[in-house]
Amino acid sequence: MTSGSRPQIKIFADGADLDAILQLAEDPVISGFTTNPTLMRKAGVEDYEGFARKVLDHVTHRPVSFEVWSDEVEEMRRQAHKVSRWGPNVYVKIPVTNTEGTSSNPLIADLSADGLHLNVTGILTLDQVRAVTDVLSESPGAIVSVFAGRIADTGRDPVPLMAAAVELLRPHSNLELLWASPREILNVCQAESIGCHIITVTHDLLKKLDGLGRSLDEVSLETVRMFYDDAVDAGYLL
């Protein structure tokens, strides 16, 4: 990418800082929003539904994903229908399994048949992608979230797996592949190059998007100047 260029892949802002979300809601580069209970807890959110409704008061025309949690199928079903009623742009995040490793695919099929827009989350293997894609074939529109960053954390290159996932979803125009948990801006370029539809980017990582395609000579000089300025400001002597 050339300096100052913007990626063509959809960028979903990932976080639970309400002020940041409301600010990003004015940014045309942001195509959607995601969050999860872990991010919300870290951000100090105490009222799950209250937080979600505040977000949806300001984000009305872009997809927003909110997650359900339960190990009981019927409770997860109840939560999913409740969350879906919060707004027409809501995607309900369903974990690919429960905490015991039992597949959520039967529930995913039922919820899709009920017309809910889903974001199936926590996926890390191609077998999971294949199975989820099969049960989402009749969905009115769904997102398949593969945690490429967590794959990389195990020492595996996620790009071949993600490229294969793109091909698995290719026949299904109602489904979009999401590259979840990126670790660096390079992941945005990688995701775009293989034809991934969406990538989540944390609020902190979003600040680095402007560096896409910058001259390495320019970055080198900026780095040297930073070291020099910090040494001078600290008053170091040799």
C-alpha positions in Angstrom: 0.0 0.0 0.0 1.2 3.5 -0.7 1.6 6.1 2.0 -1.8 7.5 3.1 -3.8 4.8 1.4 -6.7 3.1 3.2 -7.3 -0.6 3.1 -10.3 -1.8 1.2 -11.1 -4.6 3.7 -13.9 -3.7 6.1 -12.6 -2.6 9.4 -14.6 -3.3 12.6 -13.5 -1.4 15.7 -13.1 -3.8 18.5 -13.4 -2.6 22.1 -15.7 -1.5 24.9 -14.6 2.1 25.6 -17.9 3.9 25.1 -16.4 7.3 24.5 -14.0 5.9 21.9 -16.9 4.0 20.2 -19.0 7.2 19.9 -16.0 9.0 18.4 -15.3 6.2 15.9 -19.0 6.2 15.0 -18.2 9.4 13.1 -15.3 7.9 11.2 -16.3 6.6 7.7 -13.3 4.2 7.7 -15.0 2.1 10.4 -17.5 -0.3 8.9 -18.8 -1.9 12.1 -18.2 -2.6 15.7 -17.5 -5.6 17.9 -17.1 -6.2 21.6 -17.2 -9.1 24.0 -17.7 -9.7 27.8 -13.9 -9.8 28.5 -13.4 -6.4 26.8 -16.5 -5.0 28.6 -15.3 -6.2 32.0 -11.8 -4.7 31.5 -13.5 -1.4 30.5 -15.5 -1.4 33.7 -18.9 -2.0 32.1 -21.3 -3.0 34.8 -24.6 -2.9 33.0 -24.3 -5.1 29.8 -27.6 -4.2 28.2 -27.4 -0.5 29.3 -24.0 -0.3 27.6 -25.2 -2.0 24.5 -28.2 0.3 24.1 -26.0 3.4 24.5 -23.8 2.2 21.7 -26.9 1.4 19.5 -28.3 4.9 20.2 -25.4 6.3 18.2 -24.5 3.4 15.9 -27.6 2.8 13.8 -26.5 1.9 10.3 -23.5 -0.2 10.8 -23.3 -3.8 12.2 -22.6 -4.1 15.9 -21.8 -7.5 17.5 -22.8 -8.4 21.1 -22.1 -11.8 22.6 -24.3 -14.2 24.6 -22.9 -16.5 27.2 -24.2 -19.7 28.7 -23.5 -23.4 28.8 -27.2 -24.2 28.5 -28.6 -24.3 25.0 -32.0 -22.9 25.9 -30.5 -20.1 27.9 -28.2 -19.2 25.1 -31.2 -19.3 22.7 -33.2 -16.9 25.0 -30.2 -14.5 25.3 -29.7 -14.6 21.5 -33.3 -13.6 20.8 -33.2 -10.9 23.4 -30.0 -9.4 22.1 -31.2 -9.5 18.5 -34.2 -7.4 19.4 -32.0 -4.5 20.5 -31.7 -3.3 17.0 -31.9 -4.2 13.3 -28.1 -3.8 12.9 -27.3 -6.2 15.8 -25.3 -9.4 15.1 -25.5 -11.9 17.9 -22.2 -13.5 18.8 -22.5 -17.2 19.4 -19.4 -19.1 20.6 -18.5 -22.0 18.4 -18.7 -24.3 21.4 -19.7 -24.1 25.1 -17.1 -24.3 27.8 -17.2 -28.1 27.7 -16.4 -28.2 24.0 -19.9 -29.1 22.9 -20.6 -27.7 19.4 -23.1 -24.9 19.1 -23.9 -25.8 15.5 -27.4 -27.1 16.2 -28.3 -23.9 17.9 -26.6 -21.8 15.2 -28.8 -23.6 12.6 -31.9 -22.9 14.6 -31.2 -19.2 15.2 -30.3 -18.8 11.5 -33.6 -20.3 10.6 -35.3 -17.9 13.0 -33.8 -15.0 10.9 -31.1 -13.8 13.4 -27.9 -12.3 12.1 -25.1 -14.2 13.8 -21.4 -13.7 14.4 -20.0 -17.1 15.2 -16.9 -16.5 17.4 -14.0 -18.3 18.9 -13.1 -20.3 15.8 -9.5 -21.5 15.3 -9.6 -24.5 12.9 -10.7 -25.2 9.4 -12.9 -28.0 10.6 -14.8 -25.5 12.6 -15.1 -23.1 9.7 -16.3 -25.9 7.5 -19.0 -27.1 10.0 -20.2 -23.6 10.8 -20.4 -22.7 7.1 -22.6 -25.7 6.5 -25.1 -24.8 9.2 -25.1 -21.1 8.2 -25.9 -21.8 4.5 -29.5 -20.6 4.9 -28.6 -17.6 7.1 -30.0 -14.1 6.3 -26.4 -12.9 6.8 -23.7 -14.0 9.2 -20.1 -13.5 10.1 -17.6 -16.3 10.7 -14.9 -15.0 13.1 -11.6 -16.9 13.0 -9.1 -15.8 15.6 -6.0 -15.5 13.4 -4.1 -13.7 16.1 -4.6 -16.5 18.6 -3.4 -18.9 15.9 -0.3 -16.9 15.5 0.2 -16.9 19.3 0.7 -20.7 19.0 3.6 -20.2 16.6 1.6 -21.1 13.5 1.3 -18.8 10.5 -2.4 -18.0 10.2 -2.4 -16.8 6.6 -2.6 -20.3 4.9 -5.5 -21.2 7.2 -7.3 -17.9 6.6 -6.8 -18.2 2.8 -8.4 -21.7 2.9 -11.2 -20.3 5.0 -11.8 -17.6 2.3 -12.3 -20.4 -0.2 -14.7 -22.3 2.0 -16.9 -19.3 2.3 -16.6 -18.3 -1.4 -19.8 -20.1 -2.5 -21.8 -18.5 0.2 -22.6 -14.8 -0.6 -24.5 -14.5 2.7 -21.4 -15.1 4.8 -18.4 -13.0 5.6 -15.1 -14.1 7.0 -13.7 -12.0 9.8 -10.0 -12.0 10.8 -10.1 -11.6 14.6 -7.5 -10.6 17.2 -4.9 -9.0 14.9 -1.6 -8.3 16.6 -0.2 -5.6 14.2 -1.1 -3.5 11.2 0.6 -6.0 8.9 -2.3 -8.3 9.6 -4.6 -5.8 7.9 -2.5 -6.0 4.7 -2.4 -9.8 5.0 -6.1 -10.1 5.5 -6.9 -7.9 2.6 -4.4 -9.7 0.3 -6.2 -13.1 0.7 -9.7 -11.6 0.2 -10.9 -11.7 3.8 -14.0 -9.6 4.1 -13.6 -8.1 7.6 -10.9 -7.5 10.2 -11.4 -6.4 13.7 -8.9 -3.7 14.9 -8.6 -2.6 18.5 -8.9 1.1 19.4 -5.2 1.3 20.1 -4.2 -0.4 16.9 -6.5 1.9 14.9 -4.1 4.7 15.7 -1.4 3.1 13.6 -3.5 2.8 10.4 -2.1 6.1 9.2 1.3 4.5 9.0 0.3 2.2 6.2 2.7 2.4 3.3 5.0 5.1 4.9 8.5 5.4 3.6 10.9 3.3 5.7 13.6 6.0 5.4 11.1 8.4 6.9 10.3 6.0 9.8 14.0 5.4 10.3 14.7 9.1 10.7 11.7 9.5 13.0 13.0 6.7 15.2 16.5 8.2 15.4 15.1 11.6 16.3 13.0 10.0 19.0 16.0 8.4 20.7 18.0 11.7 20.4 15.2 13.9 21.8 14.5 11.5 24.7 18.2 11.4 25.6 18.5 15.2 25.6 15.2 15.7 27.5 16.4 13.2 30.1 19.7 15.1 30.5 21.8 12.1 30.1 25.6 12.5 30.2 28.5 10.3 29.0 
